[in-house]
Amino acid sequence: MPRGAICAAFRVCEGVSGNREPRFSINALGTVGSTAFPDVFRPKPCTRQTDIAEQGQLMNEIGQASAGPDVATCRARPLSIPIGACQRQINWRYASAVGTYHLLALLALLPWFFSRTGVALAIAGVFVFGSGGINLCYHRLLSHRSFSCPLWLEHALAMLAVCCVQDTPARWVATHRLHHHRADDQADPHSPLVNLFWSYTGWLFLENTDLCRGVAYDRYARDIVRDKFYRWIERAVVWITLGQSLVYFAAGFLIELLFGGTLSAAAQFGASIWLWGVVIRTILVWHITWCGNSFPHLFGYRNYETDDNSRNNMLVAIITNGEGWHNNHHADPNSASNQHRWWEFDLTYLFLRLLVLLGLAWDVQLPKVLAPQRSPDAGLKR
């Protein structure tokens, strides 16, 4: 994508800058940063009063707000892009990856790359890699520590997430914890109060100094980088990404040969397995994740008066296997379940319950409030 086109897209509907009056209170904020933030982490004027715990603690309660009357209703205001992204330097690493995968996906229009097995792998992969890797591991396990499991299983789930090409565990966790810490403030890496394009995918394409690995990891992912396995992933992430393509193609190629196919047929089957099982699946998981980052901060209803604009969106919850109950999650981020009402179905949590039954998960954090209060604008869409 040309540099001018990307930069122009960011200018569309970009929020105006200016003074913003304080609009929230936070009852509990545990975590990870030092007692003083440098300017890059504290845009002026400051819009949030916080108490920051000492360095090195887990993000046990970051972003958590009460549903009680002492928390003011969020009033959505337009935002400018984060100060760390104001230089508008293109993040070519992300832009080239996203562009390349979408161009490769056009091969699916050619009959030679089609196979029913490949399509089935893409559909199954959305759940296995998306829900198991991103939702369960990167989000609920590593970012919020909402349950415990054997270390070998944690690492296996993390490898599934790495194969979704959403960066390393430490980078993903640091970005997400910063999002909770400064949700719908200017420092939020991907708030839709800038504009919907920015929140959906635009934030990926601009370098953001707030997310520089050294700074972000030290503040928000110190517990992750203590693990030598995750430090190894930092070095090997590109090879892991390329390796999954080789594995999928080789598996399809060899299976076709074992069933008596010709070399040409084996190459065709291997290519279809690779295209649908890796490329198409990765793109689908990308867009599912991007939906969860953006739409539930604009459209839906609120069970809780949180300090941000998070909302519960049923359509996004269906698409993301439970991540669309976003207001529930921001009100109680440590909970392993986003289901706070009987009809708020959370498929990712059901998968976790299966792991519990198998003895592979424990210390599961459940919602602290099961009968949430409704906000005055509950049921209204913005």
Summary of the structure (lengths in Angstrom):
residues: 382
radius of gyration: 21.1
end to end distance: 31.3
largest distance: 70.8
contacts: 1277
relative contact order: 0.15
helix: 53%
strand: 2%
